[in-house]
C-alpha cells in the first residue's frame, strides 16, 4: 500500500494528512495557521511543522512523498509559486525544492483547484468518469480539468483559469464567488454581510437573500455552460465553502446551464457536490503522487 502526505496550503491555514492510495485519510489531520503575511522563512517553517506533526502521528507508515495543493498562479512543473494574492511573501519561491530539502521526500505541487478535481476524479463524485471538470466556489473561483485520471494543464500550465473570462461589467469571478453573492445581496438593499450569512438568511426565508442566492446560481450556470460547450465533460463537481448551500442555488444553476448548452449534454450531464467534502484539498494534493497520475 502506498501512502502520501497531502498538504492543503491556503492563505489562512495549512492542513496536512496521510492518505492511502485508496483515497483514505489515515488517522487525524493537522491544521495550523499559515501566517502568510510573515516573511518567507516563517511560512515555510509552518509548512514544515505541519508536515512534521502529521508524520510524527504516523511513525510506522512508510511515506512515498508529499503532494501540495497551493493557490495559483504557479509553475507546477518546477514547483515555483508565482504571484498568488494570498501568499504574498512566497512569490518566486521554489516550494518544491524547499520542501524536498527539509523532508528528503519527493514533492509534487499543483494549484488547489486542479488538486480538488483530481481528488474527486480518482476517489470522489467523479470516480469512474473519464472527463471530469470541477469548480471551487469560495472567496474566489477556481477550476480544474481531469481527463483519464490526469490533470489537463494546457501548453503553459494555465488551463482552466476561467475566472479571468470577461463577463458583464467584469469577469466570471466577480459574480461567481462569495463576493458575487454579497454584491447581489447589496444591490437588493441588503447590508454588507458575508456570503455565509446571506445563505443562513436565505434558509430563514429572507426574500432578498433567497434572490441573491438564485442570482448566484444563474451566473454559475453560465460558467458551467461555458465549460460544457468547450469540453463536453461527463460530470461537473462543485467544491468550496459555497457548495454547502447547493440547494439554495441548484434550480437557477441548472436552468441557466440547460438554456445555454446543446440538447445531448442536457440529457447526460451531471452536476454534483463534492463527495470528499472538507478532505478534498488534502486527498487531492496527495493524488499528485499516486500511480494513475504518474
C-alpha positions as CSV (number, residue, x, y, z in Angstrom):
1,X,0.0,0.0,0.0
2,X,1.3,3.4,-1.0
3,X,1.0,6.4,1.4
4,X,1.5,10.1,0.7
5,X,1.3,13.2,2.8
6,X,-1.3,15.6,1.3
7,X,-0.8,19.4,2.1
8,X,-3.6,21.8,1.5
9,X,-1.8,25.2,1.6
10,X,-4.0,28.3,1.9
11,X,-3.6,31.9,2.8
12,X,-5.2,31.4,6.2
13,X,-4.3,27.8,7.2
14,X,-2.2,24.8,6.2
15,X,-3.8,21.3,6.6
16,X,-1.9,18.0,6.3
17,X,-2.8,14.4,6.4
18,X,-1.5,11.0,5.4
19,X,-3.5,9.5,2.5
20,X,-3.5,5.9,1.3
21,X,-3.6,5.0,-2.4
22,X,-7.3,4.1,-1.9
23,X,-8.0,7.7,-1.1
24,X,-8.5,7.2,2.7
25,X,-7.1,9.6,5.2
26,X,-5.1,7.7,7.9
27,X,-5.7,8.9,11.4
28,X,-6.2,12.6,12.1
29,X,-5.2,15.6,10.1
30,X,-3.2,18.5,11.3
31,X,-4.1,22.2,10.7
32,X,-2.0,25.2,11.7
33,X,-2.1,28.9,10.7
34,X,-0.2,29.9,7.5
35,X,0.8,33.3,8.8
36,X,1.0,34.3,5.2
37,X,1.9,38.0,6.0
38,X,5.1,37.0,7.7
39,X,8.5,36.6,5.9
40,X,9.0,33.6,3.6
41,X,11.1,31.6,6.1
42,X,8.2,31.8,8.7
43,X,5.7,30.4,6.2
44,X,8.0,27.6,5.0
45,X,8.7,26.8,8.7
46,X,4.9,26.5,9.3
47,X,4.6,24.1,6.3
48,X,7.5,22.1,7.7
49,X,5.9,22.0,11.2
50,X,2.5,20.8,9.8
51,X,4.2,18.0,7.8
52,X,6.4,17.0,10.7
53,X,3.4,16.8,13.1
54,X,1.4,14.6,10.8
55,X,4.5,12.3,10.2
56,X,5.0,12.1,14.0
57,X,1.5,10.9,14.4
58,X,2.0,8.2,11.9
59,X,5.5,6.9,12.7
60,X,5.0,3.3,11.4
61,X,3.7,4.3,8.0
62,X,6.1,4.3,5.0
63,X,5.6,7.7,3.2
64,X,6.3,7.8,-0.5
65,X,6.2,11.5,-1.0
66,X,4.4,14.8,-0.4
67,X,1.7,16.4,-2.6
68,X,1.0,20.1,-2.2
69,X,-2.1,22.0,-3.4
70,X,-1.3,25.7,-3.5
71,X,-3.1,28.9,-4.6
72,X,-2.4,29.9,-8.2
73,X,-0.7,31.1,-10.2
74,X,2.3,28.8,-10.0
75,X,4.7,26.8,-12.2
76,X,3.7,23.2,-11.3
77,X,6.5,21.6,-13.3
78,X,9.2,23.5,-11.5
79,X,7.3,23.8,-8.2
80,X,7.6,27.6,-8.2
81,X,5.0,29.8,-6.5
82,X,4.3,32.8,-8.8
83,X,2.1,35.6,-7.7
84,X,-1.0,34.4,-5.6
85,X,-2.5,37.3,-3.7
86,X,-3.0,35.3,-0.5
87,X,0.7,34.1,-0.3
88,X,2.5,37.4,-0.8
89,X,5.8,36.5,0.7
90,X,6.2,33.3,-1.3
91,X,6.2,35.0,-4.7
92,X,9.0,33.4,-6.7
93,X,9.7,30.7,-4.1
94,X,10.6,27.2,-5.4
95,X,8.4,25.5,-2.8
96,X,9.1,22.1,-4.3
97,X,12.9,22.4,-3.7
98,X,12.3,24.0,-0.2
99,X,10.1,21.1,1.0
100,X,12.3,18.4,-0.6
101,X,15.2,20.0,1.2
102,X,13.6,19.8,4.6
103,X,11.8,16.4,4.2
104,X,14.1,14.3,1.9
105,X,10.9,13.1,0.2
106,X,9.7,13.5,-3.4
107,X,7.4,16.6,-3.7
108,X,4.9,17.5,-6.3
109,X,2.9,20.7,-6.4
110,X,-0.2,21.9,-8.3
111,X,-2.8,24.6,-7.9
112,X,-5.5,23.8,-5.4
113,X,-8.4,23.7,-7.9
114,X,-6.5,21.1,-10.0
115,X,-5.9,19.1,-6.9
116,X,-9.6,19.3,-5.9
117,X,-10.8,18.0,-9.2
118,X,-8.1,15.3,-9.4
119,X,-9.1,14.0,-5.9
120,X,-12.8,14.0,-6.9
121,X,-12.0,12.2,-10.2
122,X,-10.0,9.5,-8.5
123,X,-11.9,9.0,-5.3
124,X,-15.0,11.2,-5.1
125,X,-18.0,12.3,-7.1
126,X,-16.2,12.0,-10.5
127,X,-14.8,8.5,-9.9
128,X,-15.4,6.2,-12.9
129,X,-15.7,9.1,-15.4
130,X,-13.1,9.9,-18.0
131,X,-13.7,13.6,-18.4
132,X,-14.3,15.5,-15.1
133,X,-14.3,19.2,-14.5
134,X,-14.8,21.0,-11.3
135,X,-15.3,24.4,-9.8
136,X,-14.2,25.6,-6.3
137,X,-16.7,28.2,-5.0
138,X,-15.4,30.4,-2.2
139,X,-13.8,33.7,-1.8
140,X,-12.8,33.3,-5.5
141,X,-13.5,31.0,-8.4
142,X,-11.2,28.0,-9.2
143,X,-11.5,25.5,-12.0
144,X,-9.8,22.2,-12.9
145,X,-10.0,19.6,-15.7
146,X,-9.1,15.9,-15.4
147,X,-9.0,13.6,-18.4
148,X,-8.4,9.9,-18.0
149,X,-7.1,10.3,-14.5
150,X,-4.6,13.1,-15.3
151,X,-4.9,16.9,-14.8
152,X,-5.1,18.7,-18.1
153,X,-2.8,21.7,-17.8
154,X,-2.5,23.1,-21.3
155,X,0.6,24.3,-23.2
156,X,1.7,26.7,-20.4
157,X,0.1,25.1,-17.3
158,X,-2.6,27.8,-17.2
159,X,-5.6,25.9,-18.5
160,X,-8.9,26.4,-16.7
161,X,-8.1,29.8,-15.3
162,X,-11.6,30.8,-16.4
163,X,-12.1,33.3,-13.5
164,X,-10.4,35.8,-15.8
165,X,-13.0,35.5,-18.6
166,X,-14.8,38.8,-19.3
167,X,-18.4,38.7,-18.1
168,X,-20.9,41.5,-17.9
169,X,-19.1,44.5,-16.4
170,X,-16.2,42.5,-15.0
171,X,-15.2,38.8,-15.1
172,X,-16.6,35.5,-14.1
173,X,-15.1,35.6,-10.6
174,X,-16.9,38.9,-9.8
175,X,-20.2,37.2,-10.0
176,X,-19.4,33.5,-9.2
177,X,-17.7,33.8,-5.8
178,X,-18.5,34.8,-2.3
179,X,-18.2,38.5,-3.2
180,X,-20.6,37.9,-6.1
181,X,-23.3,36.7,-3.6
182,X,-22.5,39.7,-1.4
183,X,-22.8,42.1,-4.4
184,X,-26.2,40.5,-5.4
185,X,-27.5,41.0,-1.8
186,X,-26.3,44.6,-1.5
187,X,-27.9,45.6,-4.8
188,X,-31.2,44.5,-3.4
189,X,-30.8,46.8,-0.4
190,X,-29.1,44.4,1.9
191,X,-26.3,45.4,4.2
192,X,-22.7,44.3,3.8
193,X,-22.6,40.8,5.3
194,X,-20.8,37.7,4.3
195,X,-21.9,35.1,1.8
196,X,-22.2,32.6,4.6
197,X,-24.6,34.9,6.5
198,X,-26.6,35.5,3.3
199,X,-27.0,31.8,2.9
200,X,-28.2,31.5,6.5
201,X,-30.7,34.3,6.0
202,X,-32.0,32.6,2.8
203,X,-32.7,29.4,4.8
204,X,-34.6,31.5,7.3
205,X,-36.8,32.8,4.4
206,X,-35.5,36.3,3.9
207,X,-36.6,37.3,0.4
208,X,-33.6,39.3,-0.8
209,X,-31.2,36.7,0.5
210,X,-33.1,34.0,-1.4
211,X,-33.0,36.1,-4.6
212,X,-29.3,36.8,-4.2
213,X,-28.5,33.0,-4.0
214,X,-30.7,32.4,-7.0
215,X,-28.9,35.1,-9.0
216,X,-25.6,33.5,-8.0
217,X,-26.9,30.2,-9.3
218,X,-27.8,31.8,-12.6
219,X,-24.3,33.2,-13.1
220,X,-22.8,29.9,-12.0
221,X,-24.9,28.2,-14.7
222,X,-23.4,30.5,-17.3
223,X,-19.9,29.5,-16.2
224,X,-20.8,25.8,-16.3
225,X,-22.4,26.1,-19.7
226,X,-19.1,27.7,-21.0
227,X,-17.2,24.7,-19.7
228,X,-19.7,22.1,-21.1
229,X,-19.7,23.7,-24.5
230,X,-15.9,23.7,-24.6
231,X,-15.2,20.2,-23.0
232,X,-18.4,18.2,-23.0
233,X,-17.5,16.6,-19.6
234,X,-19.3,13.7,-18.1
235,X,-19.6,15.5,-14.8
236,X,-19.0,18.9,-13.1
237,X,-18.1,18.7,-9.5
238,X,-18.7,21.7,-7.2
239,X,-16.4,22.3,-4.1
240,X,-15.5,25.1,-1.8
241,X,-17.5,26.6,1.1
242,X,-20.4,27.9,-1.1
243,X,-21.3,24.4,-2.4
244,X,-22.7,23.7,1.1
245,X,-25.6,26.0,0.0
246,X,-26.2,23.9,-3.1
247,X,-29.9,23.5,-2.5
248,X,-30.3,27.3,-2.5
249,X,-29.0,27.9,-6.0
250,X,-29.4,24.5,-7.6
251,X,-32.6,25.2,-9.6
252,X,-31.4,28.5,-11.1
253,X,-28.0,27.0,-11.9
254,X,-29.5,24.0,-13.7
255,X,-31.9,26.2,-15.6
256,X,-29.2,28.6,-16.8
257,X,-26.9,25.7,-17.7
258,X,-29.5,23.9,-19.8
259,X,-30.6,27.1,-21.6
260,X,-27.0,27.5,-22.9
261,X,-25.8,24.0,-23.8
262,X,-26.6,21.6,-26.6
263,X,-29.5,19.1,-26.3
264,X,-27.5,15.9,-26.0
265,X,-25.4,17.0,-22.9
266,X,-28.6,18.4,-21.4
267,X,-29.7,14.7,-21.2
268,X,-26.4,13.3,-19.8
269,X,-24.5,16.0,-17.9
270,X,-24.2,15.5,-14.1
271,X,-23.6,18.4,-11.7
272,X,-22.7,17.1,-8.3
273,X,-21.5,18.4,-5.0
274,X,-18.0,17.3,-3.8
275,X,-18.1,13.8,-2.2
276,X,-14.8,14.4,-0.4
277,X,-16.0,17.5,1.4
278,X,-13.6,19.2,3.7
279,X,-11.0,16.5,3.0
280,X,-10.9,17.2,-0.8
281,X,-7.8,19.5,-0.6
282,X,-5.7,17.0,1.3
283,X,-6.8,14.0,-0.7
284,X,-6.4,15.9,-4.0
285,X,-2.9,17.1,-3.1
286,X,-1.8,13.5,-2.2
287,X,-3.3,12.3,-5.5
288,X,-0.5,14.1,-7.4
289,X,1.8,11.2,-6.4
290,X,-0.5,8.2,-7.0
291,X,0.4,5.8,-9.8
292,X,-2.5,6.7,-12.1
293,X,-1.2,10.3,-12.2
294,X,2.4,9.2,-12.6
